[in-house]
Amino acid sequence: MLLRNEFTQFMARCNQAERLYVANPLGNSIEVLDEKTGAPLASIPLGAGNSLIRLAADYPKNNRLNALVQTASGTQLFVIQDGMTK
């Protein structure tokens, strides 16, 4: 489920796992937070020189996070399997 606000492209939410995924442009990563406490759970690196364009959660069907990323070779879709889903 994608959040609906001005930061839509940089955040995604998984109701089932109670996870919030937030882009961290300074760290060139996606931060995984506990939705209830805000505690950091993980950091997913995007790779040197890559930048996030958009995030979308693919839950509950596939337990994946889809990240559209600009790389040196063009725009690519990173599909990240969530191993932390409850």
N, C-alpha and C positions, 0 to 999 in steps of 0.2 A: 504494500500500500504506500503510495507516494504522498508525502505531506503537501498540503495545498496552501502555500504562502510564497512570499518573495524569495525564499531560499529553497524552493522545491527541487531544483536541480542539484543541490548539494547535500540533501538529507533524504534518507529513506527509513522506513519503520517496519518492523516485523511484530505484529500483534501477538502471534503465537509464541514467539520466543522472548517477547518483551525486550527487544533490542532496538537501539537507535543507531543508525549509521550516519556519520557526519564527515564531510570532507574537511581535510586539514591541509590547505594549500601550502602553508609554511613548512610542514613536515612531509609534503608530497605523499600523503597517505590518506586512508579512510580510517577513522576512529570508530570503534565499536563500544557503545555505552549501554549500561543497564538502564532501561527506560524508567524504572521506579526511583533509583537512587542517583543516577547520573554518573555512577562509578565507571571508570574505564575498564574494559574487559580485554580489548585487543587493539592492535594497530596493524592495518593491512597496507604494506608499502606498494606504491604504484610504479616504482622504478625511476631511476635518475632521468631527468629531462622530460618525463611524461606529466601531463596535466589532466585533471578530471574535467569532463564536460557535463556529465549527468549521472545520477544514481537512480536505481529502481530496484525495489525488493520484489522477489518472485516467491511469495509465500501464500498459503501453506503448501501449495502443490509441489514445489521443487526445492524448497529451503536454500534458495540461492540469492545472491546479490549481483545485479547486473550493473557494471560500471562502463560507461562510454568514455574512453580515454584517448587524448591526442598524443600520439607518439611521433618520433622522428620519421617513421615510414607511413604516417597517416592516422586516420581515426580507426580505433579498434575497440571491440567489445570484450571486456574482461568479465568472465563469469566466475564468481567466487562462491564455492560451496560452503554453507554454514555448518561447521561441525559442532557448534555450541548450542544448537536448537534443543530445547527441552523435550 
